[in-house]
Amino acid sequence: MSHQAEWRPVDGAAGGWQEFSGSPEVLLSAGHAVEHVRDGAIKAAEAGSADVVRDLAEGFGLSAAIAVGPQRGDPNWDEDSPYVQALWARSPGLLVDLHLMRPRGVDVCLGLGPVQGSVDDVWPIFAAALVSSEFTVSLNWPFSAGPRTVTGKTQLIGRRALQIEINYELLDERKQPLVLALGAACQVFVPGRGLA
């Protein structure tokens, strides 16, 4: 499935992002796609996260936001982040926040956040899709999506959000099966396409 739409640039007070308008029931985020600044320290870009989000949004017709540089703060972490405020304004049914991680012995970590019960019907679908595509999956290790993350902040205002950390080594040879597995899971939450 391929969806034709345009990415729209947005300027924020601490840095910009691009938005893709697809199904509003799932909103993908790659807030660390570019170099950013957290607590005064420069943090490296998770550049491949933008590619995964772009492939999912365009391939499955999902809404998305991707940080673009330069960033003067951390779009996912800063209090009152314009990026996070913009995500919330788009009223996602489910926010899926994608990140890359260094190799840690697991392919994908699902961070359930501080209000884990809010995603009890979400994470099993993502885990099953990934495992059936032969990816190893962990829950809350090494990243649990704490209260300062976009996932945590989103849950704390009463909305559903899931953080997905991907071993960056997967993007070399297994990116396509990864995108297909994540896309299949996302489709479950879109009326008329899955179980929603």
Secondary structure by P-SEA (a helix, b strand, c coil): cbbbbbbbbbbcccccbbbbbccccbbbbcccccccccccbbbbbccaaaaaaaaaaaaccccccccccccccccccccccaaaaaaaaacccbbbbbbccccccccbbbbbccccccccccaaaaaaaaaaabbbbbcccccccccccaaaaaaaabbbbbbbbcccccccccaaaaaaaaaaaaaccccccccc
